[in-house]
Amino acid sequence: MPLPASIPQAILETILGRLALLFLAGAVGDHATARDAAAQMLAAYRPETPEELTLAAEIVSFSFQALEALSQAANPDLSMNRTLRLRGSAVSLSRESHKSQRKLGQLQRARRIPAQPLPAEIQPAATAPNPEIDTARVEASPQVKPLVAKQGGQTWSQALQKRMTAKRMAEKMKKKQAEHARQTAHLAAAAASTQTAARSA
C-alpha cells in the first residue's frame, strides 16, 4: 500500500530519511532499499495525515530500537549492570511504541466516524435563547397571568427575587443572633471565672 499523496512531500521525505537508517544494515548499505523498507513499514499503519504519519514513524522507530537494545543485552561479555540497563531501555522504548500505537488508533477511529450534532439540551450557550426574552414571554402568557394576579401583581421572577432577598436577610439575622449568643456565653464564663477566683482568694 503506497503512502498517501495528501501528505506534504517534505514531511514524507524527512521521516523516510530518518527511518531508513534503521534498515541500512539489513539492506547491506543500500539507501534505496532501506528507504523502501521504511516506506513499507509506515504504509502498514495506513497513515493519512502528517500527525498519523509521525505516530507511525514513532511506532516503527521505538520498536526497532527496542529490538536493538535487547540484541545488545544478549551479549554475554557485558556486565550485569550494562545488561540490565539495556533491558530497561528496551522496556521503555516498547512502552512508548505502544503509547504511539494507541494514539494512532484513536486518531484513525475519530477520522472514520463522522461528527454527530450535539443534542439540543447540550448545545453551546451561544445558541441558547435569551433568558430575558423567554421570561417575558412566559410571564405574558395566559396561563401565567392568573398566577401573577394572585401574587399581588408581581411576576413570578419578581416574587422569586423577593423570596431570595428575604432568605438572605433571615440568614444574616440568624448569624448575628448566633454571634450575640457566643459573646454572651463568653462574658458569662469570664464572670464566673472571676467570681471563682475571688472566693478562692
N, C-alpha and C positions, 0 to 999 in steps of 0.2 A: 504494500500500500504506500503510494508516494505521499510525501508531506504536502499539506495544502498550500496552494499558491497565495492564499489570503494573508499568510504571514510575511511580513517585510523581509526581503532578501538579506538585508544587512544583519538582522537578528538571527535568521536561519544560518547564515554562513559563520557568524561568530560562535554560535552554540556548537555547530558541527565541527568547527576547527578545534574547540576545546575538548570535545568528547573523542575526537579521532585519536588524540594522544593515548587514550586508554587502550586502543586496539592496534597500536603500531607493532607491538611485539608479536601479536597473533598474525598481523599482516606482513610480517618479515620486513618491516620498514617501508612498505608501500603506502604512501599517504592516501592515494586514491582509494585503495581497498579499505583502509582504516576509516576513511570518511564514509564510504558506502555502508560499512558495518554500523557506524554510529547512526546514520540516517535510518537504517532498518530497525535498529533498537528504538529510536524515537517514534517511528511510524507505528510500531506495535501498540503504543499508548493512545493513538488516534487524537493527537492534539489538533485543535482548530483555531486557537488564538495564541498570541505571544505568551500570555500567562500560562496556558496549558503546556505550551512547548517548554517553557522554563522549568515547570514542575516535572515534566517527563525527563528532562536533562538531569535534574537533581536525582530522580529515582535511579537512572542508569549510573550516574557518577558515584553516588553513595554506595550502590550495590557492588559495583566493581572494585571500589576502594576497600570495601569491607572484605571482599574475597582476597584482595592483595594482602591485607593485614593478616588474615587467617593463614594465608600461604607462607608469609614470613614467620609467623608464630610456630609453624610446624618444623622450623629448623632446629635440630637437636643441639646445635652448638651454642644457641642463645642462652643467656642466663634466665633464671626463673622470673626475675623482675621484668626483664625485657619481654618475655613471652606473655606474661600477664598483662602488660601494658598494651601489647599488640591485640590481644584478645579483647580487652576492654574497648579499644578503639574500634574494633570490628563490630562489637555490640552497639556502640553509639552510632556508628555510620548506618548500620542496619535499621536502627530505630528511626533515624532521620529519613531514611528511604521510605519507610512505612508511613511516616507522617506526610511526606510529599504525595505519596500514592493516595492516601485518604483525601487530602485536599484536592487533588486532581479529580478523583471520583465525584466529590461534591460539586465542583465546578461543571463537570460534564453532565451530571444529573440536572443541575439547575438550568443548564443551557437547553437540554432536551425537553424539559417541562415548561409549557407556555405559562406566562404570568397570568394569574387569575385576579379579577377585580375584587376589591375588598367588599365584604358585606356592608350593607347600608348602616348598620349600627356601629361600625368601627371605621367609618370614613373619616378622613382628616378633618380637624376642626374648621379648616378654612372653607370647607364646602357645607358646613352646617348652617341652618337658617339663623338669622339674627334673633337672639332670645327676646330682645325688647319688642320686636315686631310680633313674635309669637305670643308673648304675654298680652299685648294689646288686643290681638285677635281673640284670644281665649276669653279675656275679661269682657269683651264686647259681644260675645256670643249669647244667644237667647237662653242657653242652659245655665250660664253663669250669672246673668243679670239678677235673677231672684235671690241668689246667694249674696250678692253684693248688697241688695236691699236689706237682707237680714243682718248684715254686719254694720248697720248704721251708715250706709252709703260708701263704705270703704271697699276697695277692691281686695281680692284675696292676697295680692302681693303686699298691699299696704297693711292689711291685718297681720300678715306673717311678720313683716318688719316690726310692727308694734309689739308683737309677742316676743320676738327675739330681743328687743330693747328692754322689755320688762324682765326677761330672764336674766340678761346681763346685770341689770340693776339689783335683782334679787341675789345674784351670786356675789356682787360686791358687798351688799349689806351683810350677807352671811359671813364673808371673810372678816369684815370689820367687827362683827359680834364675836367671832372666834378669837380675834386678836385682843379684844377687850377682856374676854374671859381669861386668856392666858396672862395678861397683865395683872388682873385682879388676883388670880391664883398666886402669881409671883409675889405680889405685895403681901398677901396673907401669909405666905410661907416665910417671908422675911420678918414680918411682925412676930410670928410665933417663935422664930429663932431668937429674936431679940428678947422676948419675954423669958424664954428658957434660960438664956444666958444671965439675965438679971436675977432670976430666982437662985441660980447656981451660985452667984456671987454673994 
